Amino acid sequence: MLGWGVERLRADMNRLLALLFHQGVLDEQFLQLQQLQDESSPNFVYDVVNIYFNESEKLLRNLRALLMDREFSDYKKMGIHLNQFMGSSSSIGAKRVSNVCVAFRAASEQNNRSGCLRALELLEHEYCYLKNKLHEFFQMEQQRALAAGVRYPMQN
């Protein structure tokens, strides 16, 4: 019975990943990240993605704060935050988030405040979708590991 549950969870995880790849949410970099995980670091992907989420939350807050300032004119600073966000998104395979960062950066390079506000809204939407789906994936992974009898730390 346990083996069947493990296989069903694995199939559900594969279906979710296939959906995220099909939607363009993730790219092959996420698979490469998974390949770095092994028995000696069974939580590697989870840990890296959690660091990404923590840093991304800070970057999103900084971007929003910059744009909400009525006296805002430091588009160069915004570009620095966007480059950080784009780089970290690319490193975990967050393709759609990274693509929105490119469009956001283009608006910031044109000093287009309204374009930046629209891009920020889209960036927050894509980021939340990614975060929710990866949280769902990690929950399934935890359930699979527990069903297989592997120790796995509790997730937030």
Secondary structure, 3 states (H helix, E strand, C coil): CHHHHHHHHHHHHHHHHHHHHHCCCECHHHHHHHHCCECCECCHHHHHHHHHHHHHHHHHHHHHHHHHCCCCCCHHHHHHHHHHHHHHHHHHCEHHHHHHHHHHHHHHHCCCHHHHHHHHHHHHHHHHHHHHHHHHHHHHHHHHHHHCCCCCCCCC
